[in-house]
Amino acid sequence: MKLYDLALADAEVRPSPFCWLAKFALLHKGVSFETAPLRFAEKENYPDPEHGKLPILEVGDETICDSAAIIAWLEKNVQESPFLETDAERAAADFYQAWTFANVFPHLGRLIMLRIWVAAHDDDKEYFRASREQRFGMTLEEFANAPGARGDLEKALQTLAAPLARRKFLGGETPNLSDYMVFSPFMWQRSVVLEELYDAPQAVDAWRERMLDLFDGYARKAKSAG
Ligand SMILES: N[C@@H](CCC(=O)N[C@@H](CS)C(=O)NCC(=O)O)C(=O)O
């Protein structure tokens, strides 16, 4: 299996939270895979230039676009190590994903977006700035300097501390899809900065360390531009 993975100027630095979600899904299933770096603007080299986004998984002749489709494909075709076992776990994962989109991505994005631009390849910088400024309706500098991002993120992480104070993972004794969904944006952060940008509750911090250690430290070993 080959996973096309978004890369910055240093091809070993892989920032995309959706690609991280797909990598955790592949690792959880224990399947062997390689990753292939692609930069933001080299759409002509994407296996599906029409889709224009990563991750994309190639399995033989099959091309699977979108992290949710990759997860569904793996759950269907690889029976071992299910991502979620009960409907209650599936409901929790839906909740954690929605919570992460509403409470982590927007605030964390403000703290790291300029750093991603700095670490992007020179050939990607113009595309990255233009596409993000159109999406946010403001310059990258205005987006990054908006007040409150740090405080809003810290408040959100207080909520995440509640389930994590009582168990090792959101999945219980072992991680499940909820853990990968919530943790992936922290790998987006880690790809460009290693220093602390905000205070996280102890339970969240300890969980992040456990997530970095999974699969022989796959995430901990990942290269950072920071
Ligand atoms: N819904 C998609 C979202 C994928 C996505 O937005 N990927 C971003 C990287 S995080 C991307 O490929 N961006 C390329 C671009 O902006 O041109 C998924 O879950 O796979």
The ligand as an ORCA input file, in Angstrom:
! r2SCAN-3c Opt
* xyz 0 1
  N     -11.725     15.575      3.763
  C     -10.351     15.355      3.364
  C      -9.544     16.606      3.668
  C      -8.136     16.483      3.137
  C      -7.399     17.811      3.169
  O      -8.001     18.880      3.359
  N      -6.107     17.725      2.953
  C      -5.279     18.906      2.898
  C      -4.086     18.770      3.807
  S      -4.543     18.749      5.497
  C      -4.713     19.058      1.500
  O      -4.429     18.074      0.843
  N      -4.547     20.267      1.037
  C      -3.982     20.497     -0.244
  C      -4.263     21.883     -0.703
  O      -4.689     22.704      0.097
  O      -4.027     22.130     -1.884
  C      -9.802     14.131      4.102
  O     -10.294     13.834      5.207
  O      -8.929     13.448      3.545
*
